Amino acid sequence: MKLSHVYILKCTDDSYYTGVTSNLSQRLFQHQSGFYMDCYTYNRRPLELVYNCEFTDIQLAIDTEKQIKKWSRVKKEALINEAYDKLPNLAKKKF
């Protein structure tokens, strides 16, 4: 069974990068070494892995990555800090 990973990196400019991969150690090395010059993280190194979740279904991993990318910074930080009980309230819009 091949695992996929959804991960969040904290960049040196204090922003977050969310990605998905089937080889986490290789992908982290690529981010840290600047392997892809046009990648969001290239000019934001060094990076810190702050969240990682494993999936057995690649499509579910991709869908989760897309969902997290749409989240606010506060909601991402709740996920990173394992404050799962706060996630539903952070999804509500304020009118």
DSSP file (Angstrom, degrees, kcal/mol; ACC not computed):
  #  RESIDUE AA STRUCTURE BP1 BP2  ACC     N-H-->O    O-->H-N    N-H-->O    O-->H-N    TCO  KAPPA ALPHA  PHI   PSI    X-CA   Y-CA   Z-CA
    1    1 A M              0   0    0      0, 0.0     2,-0.4     0, 0.0    55,-0.0   0.000 360.0 360.0 360.0 123.5    0.0    0.0    0.0
    2    2 A K        -     0   0    0     54,-0.2     2,-0.3     1,-0.0    56,-0.1  -0.731 360.0-144.7 -90.2 130.5    1.5    3.3   -1.1
    3    3 A L        -     0   0    0     -2,-0.4     2,-0.3    19,-0.2    53,-0.2  -0.679   8.1-158.7 -94.6 147.5    1.1    6.2    1.2
    4    4 A S  E     -A   55   0A   0     51,-2.9    51,-2.9    -2,-0.3     2,-0.4  -0.890  10.5-146.4-118.0 154.7    0.5    9.8    0.2
    5    5 A H  E     -AB  54  21A   0     16,-3.4    16,-2.1    -2,-0.3     2,-0.5  -0.972  11.2-159.6-127.2 135.5    1.2   12.8    2.5
    6    6 A V  E     +AB  53  20A   0     47,-2.3    47,-2.2    -2,-0.4     2,-0.3  -0.962  31.0 177.5-104.1 130.3   -0.4   16.2    2.9
    7    7 A Y  E     -AB  52  19A   0     12,-2.5    12,-2.4    -2,-0.5     2,-0.4  -0.936  26.1-149.1-137.0 155.7    2.0   18.5    4.5
    8    8 A I  E     -AB  51  18A   0     43,-2.1    42,-2.6    -2,-0.3    43,-1.3  -0.995  13.1-162.4-125.6 130.7    2.4   22.1    5.6
    9    9 A L  E     -AB  49  17A   0      8,-3.0     8,-2.4    -2,-0.4     2,-0.6  -0.903  13.6-140.0-109.5 138.9    5.7   24.0    5.7
   10   10 A K  E     -AB  48  16A   0     38,-3.1    38,-1.9    -2,-0.4     6,-0.2  -0.887  25.8-146.5 -95.8 125.0    6.3   27.2    7.6
   11   11 A C    >   -     0   0    0      4,-3.1     3,-2.1    -2,-0.6    34,-0.2  -0.432  24.6-107.5 -90.7 164.2    8.4   29.5    5.5
   12   12 A T  T 3  S+     0   0    0     32,-2.7    33,-0.1    34,-0.3    -1,-0.1   0.747 120.5  58.4 -63.4 -24.0   11.0   31.9    6.7
   13   13 A D  T 3  S-     0   0    0     31,-0.3    -1,-0.3     2,-0.1     3,-0.1   0.304 121.8-108.5 -87.5   9.9    8.6   34.8    5.8
   14   14 A D  S <  S+     0   0    0     -3,-2.1    -2,-0.1     1,-0.3     2,-0.1   0.561  80.1 126.4  76.2  10.9    6.1   33.3    8.3
   15   15 A S        -     0   0    0     29,-0.1    -4,-3.1     1,-0.0     2,-0.4  -0.461  55.9-122.5 -89.6 170.5    3.8   32.1    5.5
   16   16 A Y  E     -B   10   0A   0     -6,-0.2     2,-0.4    -2,-0.1    -6,-0.2  -0.917  15.0-160.9-117.4 142.7    2.6   28.6    5.0
   17   17 A Y  E     -B    9   0A   0     -8,-2.4    -8,-3.0    -2,-0.4     2,-0.4  -0.988   8.0-160.9-120.3 129.6    2.9   26.3    2.0
   18   18 A T  E     +B    8   0A   0     -2,-0.4     2,-0.3   -10,-0.2   -10,-0.2  -0.928  20.6 159.5-112.3 133.6    0.6   23.3    1.7
   19   19 A G  E     -B    7   0A   0    -12,-2.4   -12,-2.5    -2,-0.4     2,-0.3  -0.893  30.1-136.8-144.4 173.9    1.5   20.4   -0.6
   20   20 A V  E     +B    6   0A   0     -2,-0.3     2,-0.3   -14,-0.2   -14,-0.2  -0.991  28.6 157.8-135.3 142.9    0.9   16.7   -1.4
   21   21 A T  E     -B    5   0A   0    -16,-2.1   -16,-3.4    -2,-0.3     3,-0.2  -0.985  43.0-140.2-157.9 160.5    3.4   14.0   -2.2
   22   22 A S  S    S+     0   0    0     -2,-0.3     2,-0.3   -18,-0.2   -19,-0.2   0.463 103.1  45.8-101.3  -5.7    4.0   10.3   -2.2
   23   23 A N     >  +     0   0    0      1,-0.1     4,-2.4   -18,-0.1    -1,-0.2  -0.768  66.2 178.7-137.2  89.6    7.6   10.7   -1.0
   24   24 A L  H  > S+     0   0    0     -2,-0.3     4,-2.7     1,-0.2     5,-0.2   0.903  79.0  50.0 -63.6 -45.8    7.8   13.1    1.9
   25   25 A S  H  > S+     0   0    0      1,-0.2     4,-2.0     2,-0.2    -1,-0.2   0.910 113.7  46.1 -63.4 -41.0   11.5   13.0    2.6
   26   26 A Q  H  > S+     0   0    0      2,-0.2     4,-2.3     1,-0.2    -1,-0.2   0.915 113.6  48.9 -65.8 -42.8   12.4   13.5   -1.1
   27   27 A R  H  X S+     0   0    0     -4,-2.4     4,-2.3     2,-0.2    -2,-0.2   0.891 110.1  50.9 -67.0 -38.9    9.9   16.4   -1.4
   28   28 A L  H  X S+     0   0    0     -4,-2.7     4,-2.8     2,-0.2     5,-0.2   0.914 109.6  50.9 -63.7 -41.3   11.2   18.1    1.7
   29   29 A F  H  X S+     0   0    0     -4,-2.0     4,-2.5    -5,-0.2     6,-0.2   0.914 109.2  51.5 -60.1 -42.6   14.8   17.8    0.4
   30   30 A Q  H  X>S+     0   0    0     -4,-2.3     5,-2.3     2,-0.2     4,-0.9   0.913 112.0  46.2 -62.1 -42.5   13.6   19.4   -2.9
   31   31 A H  H ><5S+     0   0    0     -4,-2.3     3,-0.7     1,-0.2    -2,-0.2   0.951 115.2  45.8 -63.2 -48.6   12.0   22.3   -1.0
   32   32 A Q  H 3<5S+     0   0    0     -4,-2.8    -2,-0.2     1,-0.2    -1,-0.2   0.847 115.6  45.7 -65.8 -35.2   15.0   22.8    1.3
   33   33 A S  H 3<5S-     0   0    0     -4,-2.5    -1,-0.2    -5,-0.2    -2,-0.2   0.564 109.1-119.0 -86.8  -7.9   17.6   22.6   -1.5
   34   34 A G  T <<5 +     0   0    0     -4,-0.9    -3,-0.2    -3,-0.7    -4,-0.1   0.846  52.6 162.2  73.7  33.6   15.7   24.9   -3.9
   35   35 A F      < +     0   0    0     -5,-2.3     2,-0.7    -6,-0.2    -4,-0.1   0.857  68.0  46.6 -56.0 -40.5   15.4   22.1   -6.5
   36   36 A Y  S >  S-     0   0    0     -6,-0.4     3,-1.6     1,-0.1     6,-0.2  -0.908  71.5-165.1-107.8 108.8   12.5   23.9   -8.3
   37   37 A M  T 3  S+     0   0    0     -2,-0.7    -1,-0.1     1,-0.3     6,-0.1   0.745  88.2  52.1 -66.3 -24.2   13.4   27.6   -8.8
   38   38 A D  T 3  S+     0   0    0      4,-0.1    -1,-0.3     3,-0.0     2,-0.1   0.362  84.1 116.2 -94.7   6.8    9.9   28.6   -9.6
   39   39 A C  S X  S-     0   0    0     -3,-1.6     3,-1.6     1,-0.1     4,-0.4  -0.464  76.2-119.6 -74.9 146.6    8.4   26.9   -6.5
   40   40 A Y  T 3  S+     0   0    0      1,-0.3     3,-0.4    -2,-0.1    -1,-0.1   0.832 112.9  51.4 -51.7 -36.8    6.7   29.2   -3.9
   41   41 A T  T >  S+     0   0    0      1,-0.2     3,-1.8     2,-0.1    -1,-0.3   0.587  81.7  93.9 -82.6  -9.8    9.2   28.1   -1.3
   42   42 A Y  G X  S+     0   0    0     -3,-1.6     3,-0.6     1,-0.3    -1,-0.2   0.900  96.9  30.4 -53.2 -50.2   12.3   28.8   -3.3
   43   43 A N  G 3  S+     0   0    0     -4,-0.4    -1,-0.3    -3,-0.4    -2,-0.1   0.265 113.7  66.7 -92.6  12.2   12.9   32.3   -1.9
   44   44 A R  G <  S+     0   0    0     -3,-1.8   -32,-2.7   -32,-0.1   -31,-0.3   0.062  83.3 165.1-120.2  22.9   11.3   31.5    1.5
   45   45 A R    <   +     0   0    0     -3,-0.6     2,-0.2   -34,-0.2   -34,-0.1  -0.540  39.2  62.8 -85.1 154.4   13.9   29.0    2.8
   46   46 A P  S    S-     0   0    0      0, 0.0   -34,-0.3     0, 0.0     2,-0.3   0.522  75.1-166.2 -75.8 161.9   14.8   27.7    5.3
   47   47 A L        -     0   0    0    -36,-0.2     2,-0.4    -2,-0.2   -36,-0.2  -0.806  14.8-149.7-119.4 155.2   11.5   25.8    5.8
   48   48 A E  E     -A   10   0A   0    -38,-1.9   -38,-3.1    -2,-0.3     2,-0.6  -0.993  17.9-131.3-128.5 127.6   10.0   23.9    8.8
   49   49 A L  E     +A    9   0A   0     -2,-0.4   -40,-0.2   -40,-0.2     3,-0.1  -0.675  35.6 164.5 -74.6 117.3    7.7   21.0    8.5
   50   50 A V  E     +     0   0A   0    -42,-2.6     2,-0.3    -2,-0.6   -41,-0.2   0.543  59.9  25.2-113.8 -11.6    4.8   21.8   10.8
   51   51 A Y  E     +A    8   0A   0    -43,-1.3   -43,-2.1    30,-0.0     2,-0.3  -0.980  55.5 170.4-154.7 140.7    2.1   19.4    9.7
   52   52 A N  E     -A    7   0A   0     -2,-0.3     2,-0.4   -45,-0.2   -45,-0.2  -0.963   3.7-179.8-151.1 133.7    2.0   16.0    8.0
   53   53 A C  E     -A    6   0A   0    -47,-2.2   -47,-2.3    -2,-0.3     2,-0.3  -1.000  19.5-138.0-136.1 134.4   -0.9   13.6    7.5
   54   54 A E  E     -A    5   0A   0     -2,-0.4     2,-0.3   -49,-0.2   -49,-0.2  -0.698  18.3-173.4 -95.3 143.9   -0.8   10.2    5.8
   55   55 A F  E     -A    4   0A   0    -51,-2.9   -51,-2.9    -2,-0.3     3,-0.1  -0.979  24.6-159.0-132.3 145.2   -3.4    8.9    3.3
   56   56 A T  S    S+     0   0    0     -2,-0.3     2,-0.6   -53,-0.2   -54,-0.2   0.574  86.9  65.2 -93.9 -12.8   -3.8    5.6    1.6
   57   57 A D     >  -     0   0    0      1,-0.1     4,-1.9   -53,-0.1     3,-0.3  -0.942  68.6-159.9-113.8 111.7   -6.0    7.1   -1.1
   58   58 A I  H  > S+     0   0    0     -2,-0.6     4,-2.5     1,-0.2     5,-0.2   0.853  92.1  55.2 -59.9 -36.9   -4.1    9.6   -3.3
   59   59 A Q  H  > S+     0   0    0      1,-0.2     4,-2.5     2,-0.2    -1,-0.2   0.893 107.2  49.4 -66.4 -37.9   -7.4   11.3   -4.4
   60   60 A L  H  > S+     0   0    0     -3,-0.3     4,-2.3     2,-0.2    -1,-0.2   0.883 110.6  51.5 -65.7 -38.0   -8.4   11.9   -0.9
   61   61 A A  H  X S+     0   0    0     -4,-1.9     4,-2.5     2,-0.2    -2,-0.2   0.922 111.0  47.3 -63.9 -44.4   -4.9   13.4   -0.2
   62   62 A I  H  X S+     0   0    0     -4,-2.5     4,-2.3     2,-0.2    -2,-0.2   0.921 112.5  49.2 -63.2 -44.6   -5.3   15.7   -3.2
   63   63 A D  H  X S+     0   0    0     -4,-2.5     4,-2.0     1,-0.2    -1,-0.2   0.891 111.7  49.4 -62.3 -39.6   -8.8   16.8   -2.2
   64   64 A T  H  X S+     0   0    0     -4,-2.3     4,-2.7     2,-0.2     5,-0.2   0.907 109.2  51.8 -66.7 -42.4   -7.6   17.5    1.4
   65   65 A E  H  X S+     0   0    0     -4,-2.5     4,-2.3     1,-0.2    -2,-0.2   0.938 110.3  48.5 -58.8 -47.3   -4.6   19.5    0.1
   66   66 A K  H  X S+     0   0    0     -4,-2.3     4,-0.8     1,-0.2    -1,-0.2   0.888 112.0  50.0 -60.6 -39.6   -6.9   21.7   -2.0
   67   67 A Q  H >< S+     0   0    0     -4,-2.0     3,-0.9     1,-0.2     4,-0.5   0.940 110.8  47.7 -64.7 -48.2   -9.3   22.2    0.9
   68   68 A I  H >< S+     0   0    0     -4,-2.7     3,-1.5     1,-0.3    -2,-0.2   0.868 103.7  62.1 -62.7 -37.3   -6.5   23.2    3.3
   69   69 A K  H 3< S+     0   0    0     -4,-2.3    -1,-0.3     1,-0.3    -2,-0.2   0.780 102.5  52.1 -60.4 -26.1   -5.1   25.7    0.7
   70   70 A K  T << S+     0   0    0     -3,-0.9    -1,-0.3    -4,-0.8    -2,-0.2   0.589  91.3 103.7 -84.8 -11.5   -8.4   27.6    0.8
   71   71 A W  S <  S-     0   0    0     -3,-1.5    20,-0.1    -4,-0.5     2,-0.0  -0.268  76.3-107.5 -72.7 156.3   -8.3   27.9    4.6
   72   72 A S     >  -     0   0    0     18,-0.2     4,-2.3     1,-0.1     5,-0.2  -0.298  32.2-107.1 -72.0 165.1   -7.4   31.0    6.5
   73   73 A R  H  > S+     0   0    0      1,-0.2     4,-2.4     2,-0.2     5,-0.2   0.903 120.7  53.9 -60.0 -42.1   -4.2   31.3    8.4
   74   74 A V  H  > S+     0   0    0      1,-0.2     4,-1.7     2,-0.2    -1,-0.2   0.896 109.1  47.7 -62.3 -41.3   -6.0   31.0   11.7
   75   75 A K  H  > S+     0   0    0      2,-0.2     4,-2.0     1,-0.2    -1,-0.2   0.904 111.0  51.0 -68.8 -40.4   -7.7   27.7   10.6
   76   76 A K  H  X S+     0   0    0     -4,-2.3     4,-2.7     1,-0.2    -2,-0.2   0.906 109.6  51.0 -61.1 -40.8   -4.4   26.3    9.3
   77   77 A E  H  X S+     0   0    0     -4,-2.4     4,-2.3     2,-0.2    -1,-0.2   0.843 106.1  54.3 -68.2 -32.4   -2.7   27.1   12.6
   78   78 A A  H  <>S+     0   0    0     -4,-1.7     5,-3.1     2,-0.2    -1,-0.2   0.913 110.9  46.6 -64.5 -41.6   -5.5   25.4   14.5
   79   79 A L  H ><5S+     0   0    0     -4,-2.0     3,-1.5     3,-0.2    -2,-0.2   0.937 112.6  49.2 -63.1 -47.4   -4.8   22.3   12.4
   80   80 A I  H 3<5S+     0   0    0     -4,-2.7    -2,-0.2     1,-0.3    -1,-0.2   0.882 113.0  47.3 -59.3 -39.8   -1.1   22.5   13.0
   81   81 A N  T 3<5S-     0   0    0     -4,-2.3    -1,-0.3    -5,-0.2    -2,-0.2   0.314 113.8-118.6 -87.0   8.3   -1.6   22.9   16.7
   82   82 A E  T < 5 +     0   0    0     -3,-1.5     2,-1.2     1,-0.2     3,-0.2   0.793  65.0 146.0  58.9  32.0   -4.0   20.0   16.8
   83   83 A A    >>< +     0   0    0     -5,-3.1     3,-1.8     1,-0.2     4,-0.6  -0.489  12.4 158.9 -92.4  62.3   -6.9   22.2   18.0
   84   84 A Y  G >4  +     0   0    0     -2,-1.2     3,-0.9     1,-0.3    -1,-0.2   0.779  63.3  64.8 -61.5 -30.2   -9.4   20.1   16.0
   85   85 A D  G 34 S+     0   0    0      1,-0.2     4,-0.4    -3,-0.2    -1,-0.3   0.736  99.9  53.9 -66.2 -21.5  -12.3   21.2   18.1
   86   86 A K  G <> S+     0   0    0     -3,-1.8     4,-1.8     1,-0.2     3,-0.3   0.678  86.6  83.8 -84.8 -18.3  -11.8   24.8   16.8
   87   87 A L  H <X S+     0   0    0     -3,-0.9     4,-0.8    -4,-0.6    -1,-0.2   0.882  86.1  51.6 -58.3 -45.1  -11.9   23.9   13.1
   88   88 A P  H >4 S+     0   0    0      0, 0.0     3,-0.7     0, 0.0     4,-0.5   0.906 111.8  47.1 -61.1 -39.7  -15.7   23.9   12.7
   89   89 A N  H >4 S+     0   0    0     -4,-0.4     3,-0.8    -3,-0.3    -2,-0.2   0.826 106.9  57.2 -70.6 -30.7  -16.1   27.4   14.2
   90   90 A L  H 3< S+     0   0    0     -4,-1.8    -1,-0.2     1,-0.2   -18,-0.2   0.650 100.7  59.6 -73.7 -14.0  -13.3   28.8   12.1
   91   91 A A  T << S+     0   0    0     -4,-0.8    -1,-0.2    -3,-0.7     2,-0.2   0.634  83.9  99.9 -86.1 -15.5  -15.1   27.7    9.0
   92   92 A K  S <  S-     0   0    0     -3,-0.8     2,-0.2    -4,-0.5    -3,-0.0  -0.513  73.3-127.4 -77.2 137.0  -18.2   29.8    9.8
   93   93 A K        -     0   0    0     -2,-0.2     2,-0.6     1,-0.0    -2,-0.1  -0.572  16.5-129.5 -81.1 145.4  -18.5   33.1    8.0
   94   94 A K              0   0    0     -2,-0.2    -1,-0.0     1,-0.1     0, 0.0  -0.853 360.0 360.0 -97.5 125.2  -19.0   36.3   10.0
   95   95 A F              0   0    0     -2,-0.6    -1,-0.1     0, 0.0    -2,-0.0   0.391 360.0 360.0-108.4 360.0  -21.9   38.4    8.8
